[in-house]
Each structure stands twice: as structure tokens, then as C-alpha cells.
Amino acid sequence: MKKSGLLWGVLLVTAMLLLTSCGKSGEEPESPSVTPAPTATVSPTPFEEDNPAPHVVWAVHFTANISKENQAKVQAFLNEKGIDCRVDFVSVPNLVGDDYAQWLDERKTENQAPDILSSCVWQYGIPEAVEFLKKEFHPLDEFLGSNDGKALQDSYAAVEWKASTVEGKIYTIPLRLSGQRDTTKYIYVDNRYKEAFEASFDGTYESLRKIRDEIADTGAVIGTSGFGESLLQAFAGCSAVYGSCRVSTCSPVDLTREPEVKKLLQDIYSDYQNGVWVDAETPDRISGGLFAYVNNGRIAAPEGFTEYRWAPDLFKTAVSFSYGVLAASPRAELAMKVLSVCYSDPEIASLLSWQCSDGENWVECTEYLKTCKPTALTGFVPRLSEEQMKALTRYDEDLFTLCSKMQVNRGGKMELNSEFLSLLDEFYANPSDYGDVFEEINKQLSTWTKGKV
């Protein structure tokens, strides 16, 4: 299996999935230092010999555990709906990419292949995942257009289905993380300052800081759950898609060669020093005045604050960790029906996706997403060489490392790194060479978007 650059990306996605349980804020973790769940042994639930109902084997990915209690709820729900089958949930080991594909090959050889399985995550992301889907998964398009599949199709927004489409086909159901599919950043502003904020905020940190300086009470701070490359890209007008994608143009750019981004990092560092920028897990942990709270994902708005969506989701093609049906399954039609019935019900869908029943939030999420529009990136999958994919991975790692060096851990406490500004100067004086990967993605994207958006 290819190893270089894989660990941090896998752990980051793992962290996102582990935060899907109810009660979490839905934020994207800024640190990849998350340990995956312990490796599980694959041992299918023994078939009940005296039960004539057909069995559907559901391979549960290691990041999305379905408890025995929840398995029983799913089975009871299927019984209530008159679906004549037994679902055997099996655990998948901590495998990704090529190792996951090898595991599946072994299961097929041993005649123990699952009927429902995850698309997993791949070292170089979507381009590799697409090849795996085309080889192993049953297209869902025809089923979604049938009477049995209509309810499933209607349960997700059109933009979600388009983001799940690769080369004109749908192989997996959409994936929703932490109560919301999009990766929108949010700002919560004290109502005393909302009028000025709405009049002047342009998405940049410079404008947010200027508003605070001109109208906020002395000592009022800007809070966040933690600064990292995700917020850096958002304040730079970008989204973490194919490196860094400019939101206004949907075009990937190299932020390591932009002087404005260096200045942004200097400004954030300076504001950490002077106490204007403050880290706090939640707004209520900030003592004193709070002008605004910036967050990766949605939280409950503090009393007296207004919520603003900022740095919207670009709805890039997203098929990692999504469930679909094995093309070689002799029970493919029944497996698709099981998926349809389960994910068409808000309570069961949230139970499977977020590990707890939260139908109200699921419906709210669906209604919001049905108001969203696709972008030039929705449905787009660049075709890159391995060298270009490695360069893109190296870029992501460099941005993460740069932001993580702003603070250091001393005795279990995070403190500002006194050497950060020197490290920043050196980083921008000697930028890495990522080859032609950004030019190539933009070239393919230009061809893709002609006549589409």
C-alpha cells in the first residue's frame, strides 16, 4: 500500500466522522492527531439456520460504529416496513485505500463479501476512490428512478446527489457529517454590533478586525475554537478543496505564494499576542466581552448573538465513506431496498449517520440543503498523475504544518511559539515546488465547466 502522506489525511477524516455523534458542533478538526478506533475482527453474525428470510450483510466502517442496540432498532424498523430480510452487521478492520480493496477481494474469494459496504477513504482522495467505485459498486441510478427508490431520492437534496455523482453515475448515497453536509464556517456576532457587521464585513479577517476596532467595547475579543489551516483558507477567500480553491471563482490557487496570506498569518499571530484573538472551546468560556466568535461548523448561537453563514460549501464531489451496494452481490436489489428504506426515514438515517436518533435535525438539514445550489466543482473529478496527486498532498501537509507551528505545547499547555514569525519568513522565502498540479486542475475544470455553470 502507498504510505506517504496518508496518515494525516486518514486521521483527519476519521476525526470528522468520529464527531458525527449527536451533541457535537459539526466543526472540522484542525489537528490530525487522532487515534483511529481499535482494529475490529471481521466476523459475520451467524446466520439463523431456522430463519428462512434472506440475509443482507452490511459491512460497517470502523469510523462509523453501529451499536448492537442501534442494530436492533434498524432490524425492528425494517420488520415494521415489511422488508423480509435479516441484516447482518459486520465490522471492517482499520483499513484504507489499497488495503481496504485487498480486504474486499479476500472476502469475495472466501464467499463472505458484504452486500452493503463503504467506499472508504483513499490516499489521494476522490480520483482514486472513483476507480474503486466503478469497479466494485452497483450503480444506483436506475433504482433511484424506480418506485422503490423514489423515497430515497427525495430524502436528499439535488445538490447532494450531484455531489455524489461521478462520470454521470451514482454509486453511493450522500454522506452527511455532524448534522450538516456542508462545510460552512460560521460567525456569531454580538447583536449590538450586527448592523455594522452586516454593512462592512467582506469575508476577510482585515474587515472583521476593523469593525471590532471601530465599534466594539474596549476589551471585546474575537473568539474561536482554535485557529488552523481551515480558518486560514476561509479568511483568504478559499475552501480546502483540491488544495485551496478560491470561492469566488472555484479555481484552485497556491496560498504559499501569496504575500497577503503571509500578512494574514502575521496579523493573527499579533492578535494572539495582544489578546484580541482568543481560543475557547465554546463562547461561554470566554471571560469578558465577546465581539464575535468564529467557528468551523455550526453551534448553538450564544444568547444575544446572531449567526452568520460564512465561507460557504462549494459542494465538491464527495464519495468517501459513503455506503453503496456491491456490484457482485446476488442480493443487490434487496440491499438497495434496505438502504432506501433506512435512509428515507429521518430517525433511522440520523441513527445510522450520527449514532443517535435526531430526525428533527435531519429534516432541518434536508430543508436547508434543498435551498443550496451546485458550483463548478460539483460533480467534477480531476484526472491527475500520481506525481501531481503527491504534490497536492504535500501542499495540504505544508499548510497544516505551517499553521500548527503558531503554537507549541509546553507542559500540556498550548502557548504562542516565539519563533513563529521567523519560521513564517523562511517558509515564504523558500516556497515549495508543487509542479503543475494547480494549473492542471484549473485547465480540466475550465473544460468541465463550459456550458455547465
Contacts in CASP RR format, 6 or more apart in sequence:
PFRMAT RR
TARGET T0000
AUTHOR 0000-0000-0000
METHOD contacts of the structure
MODEL  1
MKKSGLLWGVLLVTAMLLLTSCGKSGEEPESPSVTPAPTATVSPTPFEED
NPAPHVVWAVHFTANISKENQAKVQAFLNEKGIDCRVDFVSVPNLVGDDY
AQWLDERKTENQAPDILSSCVWQYGIPEAVEFLKKEFHPLDEFLGSNDGK
ALQDSYAAVEWKASTVEGKIYTIPLRLSGQRDTTKYIYVDNRYKEAFEAS
FDGTYESLRKIRDEIADTGAVIGTSGFGESLLQAFAGCSAVYGSCRVSTC
SPVDLTREPEVKKLLQDIYSDYQNGVWVDAETPDRISGGLFAYVNNGRIA
APEGFTEYRWAPDLFKTAVSFSYGVLAASPRAELAMKVLSVCYSDPEIAS
LLSWQCSDGENWVECTEYLKTCKPTALTGFVPRLSEEQMKALTRYDEDLF
TLCSKMQVNRGGKMELNSEFLSLLDEFYANPSDYGDVFEEINKQLSTWTK
GKV
1 97 0 8 1.000
1 98 0 8 1.000
1 99 0 8 1.000
1 123 0 8 1.000
2 98 0 8 1.000
2 123 0 8 1.000
4 390 0 8 1.000
4 393 0 8 1.000
5 123 0 8 1.000
5 393 0 8 1.000
5 394 0 8 1.000
5 397 0 8 1.000
6 96 0 8 1.000
6 123 0 8 1.000
7 32 0 8 1.000
8 32 0 8 1.000
8 397 0 8 1.000
8 400 0 8 1.000
9 32 0 8 1.000
9 121 0 8 1.000
9 396 0 8 1.000
10 36 0 8 1.000
10 96 0 8 1.000
10 121 0 8 1.000
11 32 0 8 1.000
11 33 0 8 1.000
11 34 0 8 1.000
11 35 0 8 1.000
11 36 0 8 1.000
12 29 0 8 1.000
12 32 0 8 1.000
12 34 0 8 1.000
13 63 0 8 1.000
13 121 0 8 1.000
13 320 0 8 1.000
13 321 0 8 1.000
14 34 0 8 1.000
14 36 0 8 1.000
14 63 0 8 1.000
15 29 0 8 1.000
15 31 0 8 1.000
15 32 0 8 1.000
15 34 0 8 1.000
16 28 0 8 1.000
16 29 0 8 1.000
16 177 0 8 1.000
16 178 0 8 1.000
17 63 0 8 1.000
17 64 0 8 1.000
17 177 0 8 1.000
17 321 0 8 1.000
18 34 0 8 1.000
18 37 0 8 1.000
18 63 0 8 1.000
19 25 0 8 1.000
19 26 0 8 1.000
19 27 0 8 1.000
19 29 0 8 1.000
19 177 0 8 1.000
19 178 0 8 1.000
20 26 0 8 1.000
20 64 0 8 1.000
20 177 0 8 1.000
20 178 0 8 1.000
20 179 0 8 1.000
20 353 0 8 1.000
20 354 0 8 1.000
20 355 0 8 1.000
21 354 0 8 1.000
21 355 0 8 1.000
21 356 0 8 1.000
22 350 0 8 1.000
22 354 0 8 1.000
22 355 0 8 1.000
22 356 0 8 1.000
22 358 0 8 1.000
22 361 0 8 1.000
24 178 0 8 1.000
25 178 0 8 1.000
25 225 0 8 1.000
25 295 0 8 1.000
25 297 0 8 1.000
25 298 0 8 1.000
25 299 0 8 1.000
26 177 0 8 1.000
26 178 0 8 1.000
26 179 0 8 1.000
26 180 0 8 1.000
26 296 0 8 1.000
26 297 0 8 1.000
26 298 0 8 1.000
27 178 0 8 1.000
27 225 0 8 1.000
27 295 0 8 1.000
27 296 0 8 1.000
27 297 0 8 1.000
27 299 0 8 1.000
28 183 0 8 1.000
28 230 0 8 1.000
28 296 0 8 1.000
28 297 0 8 1.000
30 226 0 8 1.000
30 227 0 8 1.000
30 228 0 8 1.000
30 229 0 8 1.000
30 230 0 8 1.000
30 231 0 8 1.000
30 296 0 8 1.000
30 403 0 8 1.000
31 404 0 8 1.000
32 400 0 8 1.000
36 62 0 8 1.000
36 63 0 8 1.000
36 94 0 8 1.000
37 62 0 8 1.000
37 63 0 8 1.000
37 65 0 8 1.000
37 94 0 8 1.000
38 94 0 8 1.000
39 62 0 8 1.000
39 93 0 8 1.000
39 94 0 8 1.000
40 62 0 8 1.000
40 91 0 8 1.000
40 92 0 8 1.000
40 93 0 8 1.000
40 94 0 8 1.000
41 91 0 8 1.000
41 93 0 8 1.000
42 90 0 8 1.000
42 91 0 8 1.000
42 92 0 8 1.000
42 93 0 8 1.000
42 103 0 8 1.000
42 107 0 8 1.000
43 90 0 8 1.000
43 91 0 8 1.000
44 57 0 8 1.000
44 88 0 8 1.000
44 90 0 8 1.000
44 112 0 8 1.000
45 88 0 8 1.000
45 89 0 8 1.000
45 90 0 8 1.000
47 55 0 8 1.000
47 86 0 8 1.000
47 88 0 8 1.000
48 86 0 8 1.000
51 86 0 8 1.000
53 84 0 8 1.000
53 85 0 8 1.000
53 86 0 8 1.000
54 84 0 8 1.000
54 85 0 8 1.000
54 86 0 8 1.000
54 331 0 8 1.000
54 334 0 8 1.000
55 85 0 8 1.000
55 86 0 8 1.000
55 87 0 8 1.000
55 88 0 8 1.000
55 331 0 8 1.000
56 85 0 8 1.000
56 86 0 8 1.000
56 87 0 8 1.000
56 88 0 8 1.000
56 115 0 8 1.000
56 116 0 8 1.000
56 331 0 8 1.000
56 334 0 8 1.000
56 335 0 8 1.000
56 338 0 8 1.000
57 87 0 8 1.000
57 88 0 8 1.000
57 90 0 8 1.000
57 112 0 8 1.000
57 113 0 8 1.000
57 114 0 8 1.000
57 115 0 8 1.000
57 116 0 8 1.000
58 87 0 8 1.000
58 88 0 8 1.000
58 89 0 8 1.000
58 90 0 8 1.000
58 114 0 8 1.000
58 115 0 8 1.000
58 116 0 8 1.000
58 117 0 8 1.000
58 338 0 8 1.000
59 90 0 8 1.000
59 91 0 8 1.000
59 92 0 8 1.000
59 114 0 8 1.000
59 116 0 8 1.000
59 117 0 8 1.000
59 118 0 8 1.000
60 66 0 8 1.000
60 89 0 8 1.000
60 90 0 8 1.000
60 91 0 8 1.000
60 92 0 8 1.000
60 118 0 8 1.000
61 92 0 8 1.000
61 118 0 8 1.000
61 120 0 8 1.000
61 321 0 8 1.000
62 91 0 8 1.000
62 92 0 8 1.000
62 93 0 8 1.000
62 94 0 8 1.000
62 95 0 8 1.000
63 321 0 8 1.000
64 118 0 8 1.000
64 321 0 8 1.000
64 352 0 8 1.000
64 353 0 8 1.000
64 355 0 8 1.000
65 91 0 8 1.000
65 355 0 8 1.000
66 74 0 8 1.000
66 89 0 8 1.000
66 352 0 8 1.000
66 355 0 8 1.000
67 355 0 8 1.000
70 351 0 8 1.000
70 352 0 8 1.000
70 355 0 8 1.000
71 87 0 8 1.000
71 89 0 8 1.000
73 348 0 8 1.000
73 351 0 8 1.000
73 357 0 8 1.000
74 87 0 8 1.000
74 342 0 8 1.000
74 348 0 8 1.000
74 351 0 8 1.000
74 352 0 8 1.000
75 86 0 8 1.000
75 87 0 8 1.000
77 341 0 8 1.000
77 342 0 8 1.000
77 345 0 8 1.000
77 348 0 8 1.000
78 85 0 8 1.000
78 87 0 8 1.000
78 338 0 8 1.000
78 341 0 8 1.000
78 342 0 8 1.000
81 341 0 8 1.000
83 337 0 8 1.000
83 338 0 8 1.000
83 341 0 8 1.000
85 334 0 8 1.000
85 338 0 8 1.000
87 338 0 8 1.000
90 114 0 8 1.000
92 100 0 8 1.000
92 103 0 8 1.000
92 117 0 8 1.000
92 118 0 8 1.000
93 103 0 8 1.000
95 102 0 8 1.000
95 103 0 8 1.000
95 120 0 8 1.000
96 120 0 8 1.000
96 121 0 8 1.000
96 122 0 8 1.000
96 123 0 8 1.000
97 120 0 8 1.000
97 121 0 8 1.000
97 122 0 8 1.000
97 123 0 8 1.000
97 128 0 8 1.000
97 132 0 8 1.000
98 123 0 8 1.000
100 120 0 8 1.000
101 132 0 8 1.000
101 136 0 8 1.000
104 113 0 8 1.000
104 117 0 8 1.000
104 136 0 8 1.000
107 113 0 8 1.000
107 114 0 8 1.000
108 328 0 8 1.000
113 326 0 8 1.000
113 328 0 8 1.000
113 329 0 8 1.000
114 326 0 8 1.000
114 329 0 8 1.000
115 325 0 8 1.000
115 326 0 8 1.000
115 329 0 8 1.000
115 331 0 8 1.000
115 332 0 8 1.000
115 334 0 8 1.000
115 335 0 8 1.000
116 323 0 8 1.000
116 324 0 8 1.000
116 325 0 8 1.000
116 326 0 8 1.000
116 335 0 8 1.000
116 338 0 8 1.000
116 339 0 8 1.000
117 136 0 8 1.000
117 323 0 8 1.000
117 324 0 8 1.000
117 325 0 8 1.000
117 326 0 8 1.000
118 321 0 8 1.000
118 322 0 8 1.000
118 323 0 8 1.000
118 324 0 8 1.000
119 129 0 8 1.000
119 132 0 8 1.000
119 133 0 8 1.000
119 137 0 8 1.000
119 171 0 8 1.000
119 172 0 8 1.000
119 319 0 8 1.000
119 320 0 8 1.000
119 321 0 8 1.000
119 322 0 8 1.000
119 323 0 8 1.000
119 324 0 8 1.000
120 129 0 8 1.000
120 132 0 8 1.000
120 320 0 8 1.000
120 321 0 8 1.000
121 129 0 8 1.000
121 320 0 8 1.000
121 321 0 8 1.000
122 128 0 8 1.000
122 129 0 8 1.000
122 132 0 8 1.000
122 320 0 8 1.000
123 389 0 8 1.000
123 393 0 8 1.000
124 384 0 8 1.000
124 386 0 8 1.000
124 389 0 8 1.000
124 390 0 8 1.000
124 392 0 8 1.000
124 393 0 8 1.000
125 320 0 8 1.000
125 389 0 8 1.000
126 166 0 8 1.000
126 316 0 8 1.000
126 317 0 8 1.000
126 318 0 8 1.000
126 319 0 8 1.000
126 320 0 8 1.000
126 381 0 8 1.000
127 381 0 8 1.000
127 382 0 8 1.000
127 383 0 8 1.000
127 384 0 8 1.000
127 389 0 8 1.000
128 389 0 8 1.000
129 319 0 8 1.000
129 320 0 8 1.000
130 166 0 8 1.000
130 167 0 8 1.000
130 319 0 8 1.000
130 381 0 8 1.000
133 166 0 8 1.000
133 171 0 8 1.000
133 172 0 8 1.000
133 319 0 8 1.000
134 166 0 8 1.000
134 167 0 8 1.000
134 171 0 8 1.000
135 327 0 8 1.000
136 326 0 8 1.000
136 327 0 8 1.000
136 328 0 8 1.000
137 171 0 8 1.000
137 172 0 8 1.000
137 324 0 8 1.000
137 325 0 8 1.000
137 326 0 8 1.000
137 327 0 8 1.000
138 171 0 8 1.000
138 324 0 8 1.000
138 325 0 8 1.000
138 326 0 8 1.000
138 327 0 8 1.000
138 329 0 8 1.000
138 332 0 8 1.000
138 336 0 8 1.000
139 169 0 8 1.000
139 170 0 8 1.000
139 171 0 8 1.000
140 170 0 8 1.000
140 171 0 8 1.000
140 172 0 8 1.000
140 173 0 8 1.000
140 324 0 8 1.000
140 325 0 8 1.000
140 336 0 8 1.000
141 169 0 8 1.000
141 170 0 8 1.000
143 149 0 8 1.000
143 333 0 8 1.000
143 336 0 8 1.000
143 340 0 8 1.000
144 150 0 8 1.000
144 152 0 8 1.000
144 153 0 8 1.000
144 161 0 8 1.000
144 170 0 8 1.000
145 153 0 8 1.000
148 336 0 8 1.000
148 337 0 8 1.000
148 340 0 8 1.000
149 336 0 8 1.000
149 337 0 8 1.000
149 340 0 8 1.000
151 340 0 8 1.000
151 341 0 8 1.000
151 344 0 8 1.000
152 173 0 8 1.000
152 339 0 8 1.000
152 340 0 8 1.000
152 343 0 8 1.000
152 344 0 8 1.000
153 161 0 8 1.000
154 344 0 8 1.000
155 343 0 8 1.000
155 344 0 8 1.000
155 346 0 8 1.000
155 349 0 8 1.000
155 366 0 8 1.000
156 173 0 8 1.000
156 174 0 8 1.000
156 366 0 8 1.000
156 369 0 8 1.000
157 181 0 8 1.000
157 366 0 8 1.000
157 369 0 8 1.000
157 370 0 8 1.000
157 372 0 8 1.000
158 370 0 8 1.000
158 374 0 8 1.000
159 315 0 8 1.000
159 369 0 8 1.000
159 370 0 8 1.000
159 372 0 8 1.000
159 373 0 8 1.000
159 374 0 8 1.000
159 378 0 8 1.000
160 174 0 8 1.000
160 176 0 8 1.000
160 181 0 8 1.000
160 369 0 8 1.000
161 170 0 8 1.000
161 174 0 8 1.000
162 315 0 8 1.000
162 374 0 8 1.000
162 378 0 8 1.000
162 379 0 8 1.000
163 174 0 8 1.000
163 315 0 8 1.000
163 316 0 8 1.000
163 317 0 8 1.000
163 318 0 8 1.000
163 374 0 8 1.000
163 378 0 8 1.000
163 379 0 8 1.000
164 170 0 8 1.000
164 171 0 8 1.000
164 172 0 8 1.000
164 173 0 8 1.000
164 174 0 8 1.000
164 317 0 8 1.000
164 318 0 8 1.000
164 319 0 8 1.000
164 322 0 8 1.000
165 317 0 8 1.000
165 379 0 8 1.000
166 317 0 8 1.000
166 319 0 8 1.000
166 379 0 8 1.000
166 381 0 8 1.000
167 381 0 8 1.000
171 319 0 8 1.000
171 324 0 8 1.000
172 319 0 8 1.000
172 322 0 8 1.000
172 323 0 8 1.000
172 324 0 8 1.000
173 322 0 8 1.000
173 323 0 8 1.000
173 324 0 8 1.000
173 339 0 8 1.000
173 343 0 8 1.000
174 181 0 8 1.000
174 318 0 8 1.000
174 322 0 8 1.000
175 181 0 8 1.000
175 318 0 8 1.000
175 319 0 8 1.000
175 320 0 8 1.000
175 321 0 8 1.000
175 322 0 8 1.000
175 353 0 8 1.000
176 353 0 8 1.000
176 354 0 8 1.000
176 362 0 8 1.000
176 365 0 8 1.000
178 297 0 8 1.000
178 354 0 8 1.000
179 350 0 8 1.000
179 353 0 8 1.000
179 354 0 8 1.000
179 358 0 8 1.000
179 361 0 8 1.000
179 362 0 8 1.000
179 365 0 8 1.000
180 297 0 8 1.000
180 298 0 8 1.000
180 365 0 8 1.000
180 368 0 8 1.000
181 313 0 8 1.000
181 365 0 8 1.000
181 369 0 8 1.000
182 312 0 8 1.000
182 313 0 8 1.000
182 315 0 8 1.000
182 369 0 8 1.000
182 372 0 8 1.000
183 239 0 8 1.000
183 240 0 8 1.000
183 296 0 8 1.000
183 297 0 8 1.000
183 313 0 8 1.000
184 297 0 8 1.000
184 298 0 8 1.000
184 309 0 8 1.000
184 310 0 8 1.000
184 311 0 8 1.000
184 312 0 8 1.000
184 313 0 8 1.000
185 230 0 8 1.000
185 231 0 8 1.000
185 234 0 8 1.000
185 294 0 8 1.000
185 295 0 8 1.000
185 296 0 8 1.000
185 297 0 8 1.000
185 309 0 8 1.000
185 310 0 8 1.000
185 311 0 8 1.000
186 294 0 8 1.000
186 295 0 8 1.000
186 297 0 8 1.000
186 298 0 8 1.000
186 299 0 8 1.000
186 307 0 8 1.000
186 308 0 8 1.000
186 309 0 8 1.000
186 310 0 8 1.000
187 201 0 8 1.000
187 208 0 8 1.000
187 292 0 8 1.000
187 293 0 8 1.000
187 294 0 8 1.000
187 295 0 8 1.000
187 307 0 8 1.000
187 308 0 8 1.000
187 310 0 8 1.000
188 283 0 8 1.000
188 292 0 8 1.000
188 293 0 8 1.000
188 295 0 8 1.000
188 299 0 8 1.000
188 301 0 8 1.000
188 302 0 8 1.000
188 305 0 8 1.000
188 306 0 8 1.000
188 307 0 8 1.000
188 308 0 8 1.000
189 197 0 8 1.000
189 291 0 8 1.000
189 292 0 8 1.000
189 305 0 8 1.000
189 306 0 8 1.000
189 308 0 8 1.000
190 216 0 8 1.000
190 220 0 8 1.000
190 290 0 8 1.000
190 291 0 8 1.000
190 292 0 8 1.000
190 304 0 8 1.000
190 305 0 8 1.000
191 304 0 8 1.000
191 305 0 8 1.000
191 306 0 8 1.000
193 211 0 8 1.000
193 212 0 8 1.000
193 215 0 8 1.000
193 216 0 8 1.000
193 291 0 8 1.000
193 292 0 8 1.000
194 306 0 8 1.000
196 211 0 8 1.000
196 214 0 8 1.000
196 215 0 8 1.000
197 211 0 8 1.000
197 292 0 8 1.000
197 308 0 8 1.000
200 207 0 8 1.000
200 210 0 8 1.000
200 211 0 8 1.000
201 207 0 8 1.000
201 208 0 8 1.000
201 211 0 8 1.000
201 308 0 8 1.000
203 235 0 8 1.000
203 237 0 8 1.000
203 310 0 8 1.000
203 311 0 8 1.000
204 235 0 8 1.000
204 237 0 8 1.000
205 235 0 8 1.000
205 264 0 8 1.000
205 267 0 8 1.000
205 268 0 8 1.000
206 264 0 8 1.000
206 267 0 8 1.000
208 222 0 8 1.000
208 292 0 8 1.000
208 294 0 8 1.000
209 222 0 8 1.000
209 267 0 8 1.000
209 271 0 8 1.000
209 276 0 8 1.000
212 220 0 8 1.000
212 222 0 8 1.000
212 276 0 8 1.000
212 291 0 8 1.000
212 292 0 8 1.000
216 291 0 8 1.000
217 289 0 8 1.000
217 291 0 8 1.000
219 288 0 8 1.000
219 289 0 8 1.000
220 288 0 8 1.000
220 289 0 8 1.000
220 290 0 8 1.000
220 291 0 8 1.000
221 275 0 8 1.000
221 276 0 8 1.000
221 277 0 8 1.000
221 278 0 8 1.000
221 286 0 8 1.000
221 288 0 8 1.000
221 289 0 8 1.000
221 290 0 8 1.000
221 291 0 8 1.000
222 271 0 8 1.000
222 276 0 8 1.000
222 277 0 8 1.000
222 278 0 8 1.000
222 291 0 8 1.000
222 292 0 8 1.000
222 293 0 8 1.000
222 294 0 8 1.000
223 277 0 8 1.000
223 278 0 8 1.000
223 279 0 8 1.000
223 280 0 8 1.000
223 283 0 8 1.000
223 286 0 8 1.000
223 290 0 8 1.000
223 292 0 8 1.000
223 293 0 8 1.000
223 294 0 8 1.000
224 231 0 8 1.000
224 277 0 8 1.000
224 278 0 8 1.000
224 279 0 8 1.000
224 280 0 8 1.000
224 293 0 8 1.000
224 294 0 8 1.000
224 295 0 8 1.000
225 279 0 8 1.000
225 280 0 8 1.000
225 281 0 8 1.000
225 282 0 8 1.000
225 295 0 8 1.000
225 296 0 8 1.000
226 279 0 8 1.000
227 268 0 8 1.000
227 272 0 8 1.000
227 277 0 8 1.000
227 279 0 8 1.000
227 403 0 8 1.000
227 406 0 8 1.000
228 400 0 8 1.000
228 403 0 8 1.000
228 404 0 8 1.000
228 406 0 8 1.000
229 240 0 8 1.000
229 396 0 8 1.000
229 399 0 8 1.000
229 400 0 8 1.000
229 402 0 8 1.000
229 403 0 8 1.000
230 240 0 8 1.000
230 296 0 8 1.000
231 294 0 8 1.000
231 296 0 8 1.000
232 255 0 8 1.000
232 261 0 8 1.000
232 264 0 8 1.000
232 265 0 8 1.000
232 268 0 8 1.000
232 399 0 8 1.000
232 403 0 8 1.000
233 239 0 8 1.000
233 240 0 8 1.000
233 244 0 8 1.000
233 255 0 8 1.000
233 399 0 8 1.000
234 310 0 8 1.000
234 311 0 8 1.000
235 264 0 8 1.000
236 244 0 8 1.000
236 255 0 8 1.000
236 258 0 8 1.000
236 260 0 8 1.000
236 261 0 8 1.000
236 264 0 8 1.000
237 246 0 8 1.000
237 247 0 8 1.000
237 248 0 8 1.000
237 311 0 8 1.000
238 244 0 8 1.000
238 245 0 8 1.000
238 246 0 8 1.000
238 247 0 8 1.000
238 253 0 8 1.000
238 255 0 8 1.000
239 245 0 8 1.000
239 247 0 8 1.000
239 311 0 8 1.000
239 313 0 8 1.000
239 314 0 8 1.000
240 396 0 8 1.000
241 252 0 8 1.000
241 314 0 8 1.000
241 316 0 8 1.000
241 377 0 8 1.000
242 252 0 8 1.000
242 316 0 8 1.000
242 377 0 8 1.000
242 382 0 8 1.000
242 392 0 8 1.000
242 441 0 8 1.000
243 252 0 8 1.000
243 392 0 8 1.000
243 395 0 8 1.000
243 396 0 8 1.000
243 399 0 8 1.000
243 438 0 8 1.000
244 252 0 8 1.000
244 253 0 8 1.000
244 254 0 8 1.000
244 255 0 8 1.000
244 395 0 8 1.000
244 399 0 8 1.000
245 251 0 8 1.000
245 252 0 8 1.000
245 253 0 8 1.000
245 314 0 8 1.000
245 316 0 8 1.000
245 377 0 8 1.000
246 252 0 8 1.000
246 253 0 8 1.000
247 311 0 8 1.000
247 312 0 8 1.000
247 314 0 8 1.000
250 314 0 8 1.000
250 375 0 8 1.000
250 376 0 8 1.000
250 377 0 8 1.000
250 445 0 8 1.000
250 449 0 8 1.000
250 453 0 8 1.000
251 442 0 8 1.000
251 445 0 8 1.000
252 438 0 8 1.000
252 441 0 8 1.000
252 442 0 8 1.000
252 445 0 8 1.000
253 438 0 8 1.000
254 395 0 8 1.000
254 431 0 8 1.000
254 434 0 8 1.000
254 438 0 8 1.000
255 261 0 8 1.000
255 399 0 8 1.000
256 395 0 8 1.000
256 398 0 8 1.000
256 399 0 8 1.000
256 402 0 8 1.000
256 427 0 8 1.000
256 428 0 8 1.000
256 431 0 8 1.000
256 432 0 8 1.000
257 431 0 8 1.000
259 428 0 8 1.000
262 424 0 8 1.000
262 428 0 8 1.000
265 402 0 8 1.000
265 403 0 8 1.000
265 406 0 8 1.000
265 424 0 8 1.000
266 421 0 8 1.000
266 424 0 8 1.000
268 277 0 8 1.000
268 406 0 8 1.000
269 406 0 8 1.000
269 416 0 8 1.000
269 420 0 8 1.000
269 421 0 8 1.000
269 424 0 8 1.000
271 277 0 8 1.000
272 406 0 8 1.000
272 407 0 8 1.000
272 416 0 8 1.000
273 416 0 8 1.000
278 286 0 8 1.000
279 414 0 8 1.000
280 286 0 8 1.000
282 299 0 8 1.000
283 290 0 8 1.000
283 293 0 8 1.000
283 299 0 8 1.000
283 302 0 8 1.000
283 305 0 8 1.000
284 302 0 8 1.000
286 293 0 8 1.000
290 302 0 8 1.000
293 302 0 8 1.000
293 305 0 8 1.000
298 307 0 8 1.000
301 307 0 8 1.000
313 372 0 8 1.000
314 375 0 8 1.000
314 377 0 8 1.000
314 378 0 8 1.000
315 372 0 8 1.000
315 374 0 8 1.000
315 375 0 8 1.000
315 377 0 8 1.000
315 378 0 8 1.000
316 375 0 8 1.000
316 377 0 8 1.000
316 378 0 8 1.000
316 379 0 8 1.000
316 380 0 8 1.000
317 377 0 8 1.000
317 378 0 8 1.000
317 379 0 8 1.000
317 380 0 8 1.000
317 381 0 8 1.000
323 339 0 8 1.000
324 335 0 8 1.000
324 339 0 8 1.000
325 332 0 8 1.000
325 335 0 8 1.000
325 336 0 8 1.000
325 339 0 8 1.000
326 332 0 8 1.000
326 335 0 8 1.000
329 335 0 8 1.000
342 348 0 8 1.000
342 349 0 8 1.000
342 352 0 8 1.000
343 349 0 8 1.000
343 352 0 8 1.000
346 359 0 8 1.000
346 360 0 8 1.000
346 362 0 8 1.000
346 363 0 8 1.000
346 366 0 8 1.000
347 357 0 8 1.000
347 358 0 8 1.000
347 359 0 8 1.000
347 362 0 8 1.000
348 357 0 8 1.000
349 359 0 8 1.000
349 362 0 8 1.000
350 356 0 8 1.000
350 357 0 8 1.000
350 358 0 8 1.000
350 359 0 8 1.000
350 361 0 8 1.000
350 362 0 8 1.000
351 357 0 8 1.000
353 362 0 8 1.000
374 453 0 8 1.000
375 453 0 8 1.000
376 445 0 8 1.000
376 448 0 8 1.000
376 449 0 8 1.000
376 452 0 8 1.000
376 453 0 8 1.000
377 445 0 8 1.000
380 444 0 8 1.000
380 445 0 8 1.000
380 448 0 8 1.000
380 449 0 8 1.000
382 440 0 8 1.000
382 441 0 8 1.000
382 444 0 8 1.000
382 445 0 8 1.000
383 444 0 8 1.000
384 392 0 8 1.000
384 437 0 8 1.000
384 440 0 8 1.000
384 441 0 8 1.000
388 435 0 8 1.000
388 436 0 8 1.000
388 437 0 8 1.000
388 440 0 8 1.000
389 437 0 8 1.000
391 434 0 8 1.000
391 435 0 8 1.000
391 437 0 8 1.000
392 434 0 8 1.000
392 437 0 8 1.000
394 432 0 8 1.000
394 434 0 8 1.000
395 432 0 8 1.000
395 434 0 8 1.000
395 437 0 8 1.000
398 432 0 8 1.000
402 423 0 8 1.000
402 424 0 8 1.000
402 427 0 8 1.000
405 417 0 8 1.000
405 420 0 8 1.000
405 423 0 8 1.000
406 416 0 8 1.000
406 417 0 8 1.000
406 420 0 8 1.000
407 414 0 8 1.000
407 415 0 8 1.000
407 416 0 8 1.000
407 417 0 8 1.000
408 414 0 8 1.000
408 415 0 8 1.000
408 416 0 8 1.000
408 417 0 8 1.000
409 415 0 8 1.000
417 423 0 8 1.000
END
